[in-house]
Amino acid sequence: MKKYIYLIVIALLISACSKKNDVQTWPPAIKAVIKDAGTIPFKIAPLANDQVKVSLRDDQQQVLSQIMLKQDTTTLQTLKLNKDNLGAFTATFNYAFKPGVKYNFKVQALPVSDTIRQYTINNYSHRYVQTFAYKKLLELKQSLGPDAFDLSPSRNFLFITDDVNNVLYTKRLSLKTFAAEDINNKLPTTFIRAVSDDELLVYGDKNTTNVPAFTSDPGSDRVVLAKYNVNTKQSTFVDFVSRDYGRISRIVNNHVLVTNPIFEDKTASLINLADLSKVKYSLNYFDFTRIHEYSFGHILYANKLVSTTNGSMSVPVNLDDNSGIIDIDDNSGYALVSSVKENTGKDLETAFSVYKDNTPVYQSDYQYGRSASFPIIANIKNDELTFYQHFTYNTTLMIDGYYTLNLKTKEIKLVQADSTPFLVTDYQLKDGTIISVKADGVYKLTPMN
């Protein structure tokens, strides 16, 4: 019996040996080679003293996978890069940064064949600057931009329309108590102009009163401009304006500059909202596209001030064709000007200037990818202007946020790190507080000192 068992064991061993050559073998794994790919356009946003967000643009030619925070050759942290809802690759580092110390980042793409492309962001020194305390006053689901909000002439209220699942809700925010209330979710308009604390200019509807009867074909470009009372919910006729092509200025001294139906009326009108009297301008000599819709302090047309007394126009600042007045601060006398030009690569570069008595007191350089947002109503004290700057992706460090410009020394200084890809519109109060309309809400920014 034992002999039989030994024979079976020997047979199995022989069988195993005979199959040795049939066992599948794998070649050793090839280690990917890291290739220095130089610099990469980036955005860096300091979020706190120990926190920074790095964003990298998706160029759709490679997938960025991870990013390392390093000091000299020592790796401090390695994070995975994830895509945000705007399509950028991002990572947020939480680290006890040391003041004045230089850090660098290494960005790696997913391997292609046996090569990992690695990019470098050098000489980052972390500095979080905070001047304001933020408080959200009003939540917005989807901001519709500056055209969909306005300040009442008394500056007691801010009216704004929010898009919630394709339903437009108009709200009124008290700038005294900061209480918000819903006004209407059925206003037939995406723009707002505040006539008073209780009245808005909106497009009219079938319930609008005092609409003149048509004696001929009204045309397809005609729509009613109406004065809407938020308390009574009633609207009354103001004028016929262009539905598709027109411009509507802000209301200044109870006057508004509008474009009438361009194919039938072929006029623009400066309307006195107290009695609906008008000064008319023929479109043969008036370019309606140059009605300034975002000047809150004055009615501007083609870099000219429009008199609300008689409709005459004057030139406050002599500018070239590539420059435009943003507005004039009556308290300080400073005029804010923006300029744009093409560089040799056909990219648009922007600059900004500040004038006083028709003389430039500050002129920035022209720069690609910089957006300077000046307050719709400024609070310039001691010749210092606070404004917001946003920068595109760059291979040099640019920090988004609030800056001050000293108009005497010409120094520009970052005073608040604040990064957003969306438009920021600020109203500055005399005590230094800023009411800021952002994409996700209306904020109150209060100076911390």
PEFENRA-V257448 format. One record per residue. N is the residue number from 1. RES is the residue in three letters. PSI is psi in radians with two decimals (* if undefined). BURIAL is 1 if it has 24 or more other ideal C-beta (glycine too) atoms within 12 Angstrom, else 0. Layout:
{{N | RES | PSI | BURIAL} {N | RES | PSI | BURIAL}}
This chain:
{{1 | MET | -0.80 | 0} {2 | LYS | -0.68 | 0} {3 | LYS | -0.66 | 0} {4 | TYR | -0.75 | 0} {5 | ILE | -0.74 | 0} {6 | TYR | -0.68 | 0} {7 | LEU | -0.69 | 0} {8 | ILE | -0.78 | 0} {9 | VAL | -0.79 | 0} {10 | ILE | -0.70 | 0} {11 | ALA | -0.72 | 0} {12 | LEU | -0.72 | 0} {13 | LEU | -0.73 | 0} {14 | ILE | -0.71 | 0} {15 | SER | -0.75 | 0} {16 | ALA | -0.70 | 0} {17 | CYS | -0.58 | 0} {18 | SER | -0.35 | 0} {19 | LYS | 0.04 | 0} {20 | LYS | -0.70 | 0} {21 | ASN | -0.21 | 0} {22 | ASP | -0.12 | 0} {23 | VAL | 2.28 | 0} {24 | GLN | 2.35 | 0} {25 | THR | 2.68 | 0} {26 | TRP | 2.48 | 0} {27 | PRO | 2.67 | 0} {28 | PRO | 2.52 | 0} {29 | ALA | 2.44 | 0} {30 | ILE | 2.16 | 0} {31 | LYS | 2.25 | 0} {32 | ALA | 2.52 | 0} {33 | VAL | 2.26 | 0} {34 | ILE | 2.16 | 0} {35 | LYS | 2.21 | 0} {36 | ASP | 2.07 | 0} {37 | ALA | 0.17 | 0} {38 | GLY | -2.53 | 0} {39 | THR | 2.96 | 0} {40 | ILE | 2.43 | 1} {41 | PRO | 2.42 | 1} {42 | PHE | 2.91 | 1} {43 | LYS | 2.38 | 1} {44 | ILE | 2.27 | 1} {45 | ALA | 1.85 | 1} {46 | PRO | 2.22 | 1} {47 | LEU | -0.39 | 1} {48 | ALA | 3.11 | 0} {49 | ASN | -0.46 | 0} {50 | ASP | 0.48 | 0} {51 | GLN | 2.37 | 0} {52 | VAL | 2.45 | 1} {53 | LYS | 2.27 | 1} {54 | VAL | 2.27 | 1} {55 | SER | 2.46 | 1} {56 | LEU | 2.36 | 1} {57 | ARG | 2.49 | 1} {58 | ASP | 1.91 | 0} {59 | ASP | 0.06 | 0} {60 | GLN | 0.22 | 0} {61 | GLN | -0.22 | 0} {62 | GLN | 2.84 | 1} {63 | VAL | 2.04 | 0} {64 | LEU | 2.28 | 1} {65 | SER | -0.74 | 1} {66 | GLN | 2.82 | 1} {67 | ILE | 2.44 | 1} {68 | MET | 2.37 | 1} {69 | LEU | 2.21 | 1} {70 | LYS | 2.65 | 1} {71 | GLN | 1.98 | 1} {72 | ASP | -2.08 | 0} {73 | THR | 0.02 | 0} {74 | THR | 2.20 | 0} {75 | THR | 2.12 | 0} {76 | LEU | -0.68 | 1} {77 | GLN | 2.59 | 1} {78 | THR | 2.20 | 0} {79 | LEU | 2.61 | 1} {80 | LYS | 2.47 | 0} {81 | LEU | 2.28 | 1} {82 | ASN | 2.65 | 0} {83 | LYS | 2.35 | 0} {84 | ASP | -3.07 | 0} {85 | ASN | -0.08 | 0} {86 | LEU | 0.05 | 0} {87 | GLY | 0.05 | 0} {88 | ALA | 2.64 | 1} {89 | PHE | 2.21 | 1} {90 | THR | 2.74 | 1} {91 | ALA | 2.50 | 1} {92 | THR | 2.10 | 1} {93 | PHE | 2.35 | 1} {94 | ASN | 1.95 | 0} {95 | TYR | 2.55 | 1} {96 | ALA | 1.38 | 0} {97 | PHE | 2.51 | 1} {98 | LYS | 2.34 | 0} {99 | PRO | 2.35 | 0} {100 | GLY | -0.09 | 0} {101 | VAL | 2.42 | 0} {102 | LYS | 2.25 | 0} {103 | TYR | 2.90 | 1} {104 | ASN | 2.81 | 1} {105 | PHE | 2.47 | 1} {106 | LYS | 2.18 | 1} {107 | VAL | 2.22 | 1} {108 | GLN | 2.45 | 1} {109 | ALA | 2.86 | 1} {110 | LEU | 2.56 | 0} {111 | PRO | 2.46 | 0} {112 | VAL | 2.07 | 0} {113 | SER | -1.98 | 0} {114 | ASP | 0.42 | 0} {115 | THR | 2.30 | 0} {116 | ILE | 2.06 | 1} {117 | ARG | 2.28 | 1} {118 | GLN | 2.23 | 1} {119 | TYR | 2.76 | 1} {120 | THR | 2.37 | 1} {121 | ILE | 1.95 | 1} {122 | ASN | 2.78 | 0} {123 | ASN | 0.82 | 0} {124 | TYR | 2.17 | 1} {125 | SER | 2.04 | 0} {126 | HIS | 2.25 | 1} {127 | ARG | 1.93 | 1} {128 | TYR | 2.15 | 1} {129 | VAL | 2.25 | 1} {130 | GLN | 2.11 | 0} {131 | THR | -0.48 | 1} {132 | PHE | 2.57 | 1} {133 | ALA | 2.31 | 0} {134 | TYR | 2.43 | 1} {135 | LYS | 2.17 | 0} {136 | LYS | 2.14 | 0} {137 | LEU | -0.54 | 1} {138 | LEU | 2.21 | 1} {139 | GLU | 2.39 | 0} {140 | LEU | 2.35 | 1} {141 | LYS | -0.77 | 0} {142 | GLN | 1.78 | 0} {143 | SER | 2.50 | 1} {144 | LEU | 0.18 | 1} {145 | GLY | 3.14 | 1} {146 | PRO | -0.48 | 1} {147 | ASP | -0.38 | 1} {148 | ALA | 0.34 | 1} {149 | PHE | 2.77 | 1} {150 | ASP | 2.76 | 1} {151 | LEU | 2.42 | 1} {152 | SER | 2.67 | 1} {153 | PRO | -0.54 | 1} {154 | SER | -0.24 | 0} {155 | ARG | 0.37 | 1} {156 | ASN | -0.41 | 0} {157 | PHE | 2.64 | 1} {158 | LEU | 2.15 | 1} {159 | PHE | 2.42 | 1} {160 | ILE | 2.55 | 1} {161 | THR | 2.32 | 1} {162 | ASP | 2.40 | 1} {163 | ASP | 1.94 | 0} {164 | VAL | 1.81 | 0} {165 | ASN | 0.79 | 0} {166 | ASN | 0.28 | 0} {167 | VAL | 2.24 | 0} {168 | LEU | 2.11 | 1} {169 | TYR | 2.13 | 1} {170 | THR | 2.30 | 1} {171 | LYS | 2.70 | 1} {172 | ARG | 2.14 | 1} {173 | LEU | 2.12 | 1} {174 | SER | 2.25 | 1} {175 | LEU | 0.13 | 1} {176 | LYS | -0.87 | 0} {177 | THR | -0.27 | 0} {178 | PHE | 0.38 | 0} {179 | ALA | 2.46 | 0} {180 | ALA | 2.55 | 1} {181 | GLU | 2.59 | 0} {182 | ASP | 2.32 | 0} {183 | ILE | -0.88 | 1} {184 | ASN | 2.58 | 1} {185 | ASN | 0.33 | 0} {186 | LYS | 0.27 | 0} {187 | LEU | 2.24 | 1} {188 | PRO | 1.03 | 1} {189 | THR | 2.66 | 1} {190 | THR | 0.05 | 1} {191 | PHE | 2.77 | 1} {192 | ILE | 2.36 | 1} {193 | ARG | 2.19 | 1} {194 | ALA | 2.06 | 1} {195 | VAL | -0.70 | 1} {196 | SER | -2.96 | 1} {197 | ASP | -0.36 | 1} {198 | ASP | 0.08 | 0} {199 | GLU | 2.51 | 1} {200 | LEU | 2.64 | 1} {201 | LEU | 2.20 | 1} {202 | VAL | 3.03 | 1} {203 | TYR | 2.46 | 1} {204 | GLY | 2.95 | 1} {205 | ASP | -2.90 | 0} {206 | LYS | -0.29 | 0} {207 | ASN | -0.01 | 0} {208 | THR | 2.32 | 1} {209 | THR | 2.82 | 0} {210 | ASN | 0.44 | 0} {211 | VAL | 2.15 | 0} {212 | PRO | 2.58 | 0} {213 | ALA | 2.59 | 0} {214 | PHE | 2.39 | 0} {215 | THR | -0.13 | 0} {216 | SER | -3.11 | 0} {217 | ASP | 2.11 | 0} {218 | PRO | -0.31 | 0} {219 | GLY | 2.75 | 0} {220 | SER | -0.21 | 0} {221 | ASP | 0.10 | 0} {222 | ARG | 2.31 | 1} {223 | VAL | 2.64 | 1} {224 | VAL | 2.30 | 1} {225 | LEU | 2.20 | 1} {226 | ALA | 2.69 | 1} {227 | LYS | 2.09 | 1} {228 | TYR | 2.21 | 1} {229 | ASN | 2.09 | 0} {230 | VAL | -0.30 | 1} {231 | ASN | -0.81 | 0} {232 | THR | -0.25 | 0} {233 | LYS | 0.38 | 0} {234 | GLN | 2.57 | 0} {235 | SER | 2.50 | 1} {236 | THR | 2.61 | 1} {237 | PHE | 2.42 | 1} {238 | VAL | -0.92 | 1} {239 | ASP | 2.95 | 1} {240 | PHE | 2.31 | 1} {241 | VAL | 2.97 | 1} {242 | SER | 2.25 | 1} {243 | ARG | -0.72 | 1} {244 | ASP | -0.37 | 0} {245 | TYR | -0.21 | 1} {246 | GLY | 2.98 | 1} {247 | ARG | 2.59 | 1} {248 | ILE | 2.08 | 1} {249 | SER | 3.04 | 1} {250 | ARG | 2.88 | 1} {251 | ILE | 2.14 | 1} {252 | VAL | 2.22 | 1} {253 | ASN | 0.68 | 0} {254 | ASN | 0.48 | 1} {255 | HIS | 2.63 | 1} {256 | VAL | 2.47 | 1} {257 | LEU | 2.15 | 1} {258 | VAL | 2.84 | 1} {259 | THR | 2.11 | 1} {260 | ASN | 2.95 | 1} {261 | PRO | 2.08 | 1} {262 | ILE | -0.43 | 1} {263 | PHE | -0.54 | 0} {264 | GLU | -0.94 | 0} {265 | ASP | -0.67 | 1} {266 | LYS | 0.72 | 0} {267 | THR | 2.85 | 1} {268 | ALA | 2.71 | 1} {269 | SER | 2.39 | 1} {270 | LEU | 1.96 | 1} {271 | ILE | 2.28 | 1} {272 | ASN | 1.95 | 1} {273 | LEU | -0.15 | 1} {274 | ALA | -0.73 | 0} {275 | ASP | 0.04 | 0} {276 | LEU | 0.34 | 0} {277 | SER | 2.75 | 0} {278 | LYS | 2.62 | 1} {279 | VAL | 2.15 | 1} {280 | LYS | 2.56 | 0} {281 | TYR | 2.24 | 1} {282 | SER | 2.37 | 0} {283 | LEU | -0.12 | 1} {284 | ASN | -0.45 | 0} {285 | TYR | 0.16 | 0} {286 | PHE | 2.07 | 1} {287 | ASP | 1.74 | 0} {288 | PHE | -0.39 | 1} {289 | THR | -0.18 | 0} {290 | ARG | 0.23 | 1} {291 | ILE | 2.18 | 1} {292 | HIS | 2.07 | 1} {293 | GLU | -0.16 | 1} {294 | TYR | 0.25 | 1} {295 | SER | 2.02 | 1} {296 | PHE | -0.27 | 1} {297 | GLY | -0.39 | 1} {298 | HIS | 2.78 | 1} {299 | ILE | 2.08 | 1} {300 | LEU | 2.45 | 1} {301 | TYR | 2.09 | 1} {302 | ALA | 0.85 | 1} {303 | ASN | 0.38 | 1} {304 | LYS | 2.56 | 1} {305 | LEU | 2.25 | 1} {306 | VAL | 2.13 | 1} {307 | SER | 2.22 | 0} {308 | THR | -0.07 | 1} {309 | THR | -0.84 | 0} {310 | ASN | 0.05 | 0} {311 | GLY | 0.04 | 1} {312 | SER | 2.86 | 0} {313 | MET | 2.53 | 1} {314 | SER | 2.74 | 0} {315 | VAL | 1.86 | 0} {316 | PRO | -0.51 | 1} {317 | VAL | 2.30 | 1} {318 | ASN | 2.02 | 0} {319 | LEU | 2.74 | 1} {320 | ASP | 3.12 | 0} {321 | ASP | -0.26 | 0} {322 | ASN | 0.10 | 0} {323 | SER | 2.65 | 1} {324 | GLY | 2.54 | 1} {325 | ILE | 2.28 | 1} {326 | ILE | -0.88 | 1} {327 | ASP | 3.08 | 1} {328 | ILE | 2.28 | 1} {329 | ASP | 1.88 | 1} {330 | ASP | -0.57 | 0} {331 | ASN | -0.73 | 0} {332 | SER | -0.35 | 1} {333 | GLY | 0.05 | 0} {334 | TYR | 2.40 | 1} {335 | ALA | 2.29 | 1} {336 | LEU | 2.30 | 1} {337 | VAL | 2.43 | 1} {338 | SER | 2.63 | 1} {339 | SER | 2.69 | 1} {340 | VAL | 2.54 | 1} {341 | LYS | 2.84 | 0} {342 | GLU | 2.43 | 0} {343 | ASN | -3.04 | 0} {344 | THR | -0.40 | 0} {345 | GLY | 0.16 | 0} {346 | LYS | 0.28 | 0} {347 | ASP | 2.59 | 0} {348 | LEU | 2.25 | 0} {349 | GLU | 2.49 | 1} {350 | THR | 2.72 | 1} {351 | ALA | 2.90 | 1} {352 | PHE | 2.71 | 1} {353 | SER | 2.78 | 1} {354 | VAL | 2.23 | 1} {355 | TYR | 2.69 | 1} {356 | LYS | 2.25 | 1} {357 | ASP | 0.74 | 0} {358 | ASN | 0.33 | 0} {359 | THR | 2.28 | 0} {360 | PRO | 2.26 | 1} {361 | VAL | -0.27 | 1} {362 | TYR | 2.39 | 1} {363 | GLN | 2.12 | 0} {364 | SER | 2.98 | 1} {365 | ASP | 2.87 | 0} {366 | TYR | 2.37 | 1} {367 | GLN | 2.41 | 1} {368 | TYR | 2.37 | 1} {369 | GLY | 0.16 | 1} {370 | ARG | 2.33 | 1} {371 | SER | 2.02 | 1} {372 | ALA | 2.11 | 1} {373 | SER | 1.99 | 1} {374 | PHE | 2.63 | 1} {375 | PRO | 2.51 | 1} {376 | ILE | -0.50 | 1} {377 | ILE | 2.06 | 1} {378 | ALA | 2.80 | 1} {379 | ASN | 1.45 | 1} {380 | ILE | 1.93 | 1} {381 | LYS | 2.44 | 0} {382 | ASN | 0.66 | 0} {383 | ASP | 0.59 | 1} {384 | GLU | 2.18 | 1} {385 | LEU | 2.28 | 1} {386 | THR | 2.27 | 1} {387 | PHE | 2.98 | 1} {388 | TYR | 2.43 | 1} {389 | GLN | 2.40 | 1} {390 | HIS | 2.44 | 1} {391 | PHE | 2.60 | 1} {392 | THR | -3.14 | 1} {393 | TYR | 2.40 | 1} {394 | ASN | 2.82 | 1} {395 | THR | 0.00 | 0} {396 | THR | 2.70 | 0} {397 | LEU | 2.13 | 1} {398 | MET | 2.25 | 1} {399 | ILE | 2.15 | 1} {400 | ASP | 2.58 | 1} {401 | GLY | -2.92 | 1} {402 | TYR | 2.37 | 1} {403 | TYR | 2.72 | 1} {404 | THR | 2.48 | 1} {405 | LEU | 2.02 | 1} {406 | ASN | 1.96 | 0} {407 | LEU | -0.13 | 1} {408 | LYS | -0.85 | 0} {409 | THR | -0.26 | 0} {410 | LYS | 0.25 | 0} {411 | GLU | 2.34 | 0} {412 | ILE | 2.26 | 1} {413 | LYS | 2.32 | 0} {414 | LEU | 2.23 | 1} {415 | VAL | -0.21 | 1} {416 | GLN | 1.99 | 1} {417 | ALA | 2.22 | 1} {418 | ASP | 1.89 | 1} {419 | SER | 2.21 | 1} {420 | THR | 2.48 | 1} {421 | PRO | -0.08 | 1} {422 | PHE | 2.87 | 1} {423 | LEU | 2.42 | 1} {424 | VAL | 2.26 | 1} {425 | THR | 2.13 | 1} {426 | ASP | 2.47 | 1} {427 | TYR | 2.04 | 1} {428 | GLN | 2.21 | 1} {429 | LEU | 2.87 | 1} {430 | LYS | -0.40 | 0} {431 | ASP | 0.12 | 0} {432 | GLY | -0.18 | 1} {433 | THR | 2.54 | 1} {434 | ILE | 2.24 | 1} {435 | ILE | 1.99 | 1} {436 | SER | 2.15 | 1} {437 | VAL | 1.97 | 1} {438 | LYS | 3.10 | 1} {439 | ALA | -0.57 | 1} {440 | ASP | 0.03 | 0} {441 | GLY | 3.09 | 1} {442 | VAL | 2.24 | 1} {443 | TYR | 2.70 | 1} {444 | LYS | 2.13 | 1} {445 | LEU | 2.00 | 1} {446 | THR | 2.24 | 0} {447 | PRO | 2.41 | 1} {448 | MET | -0.11 | 0} {449 | ASN | * | 0}}
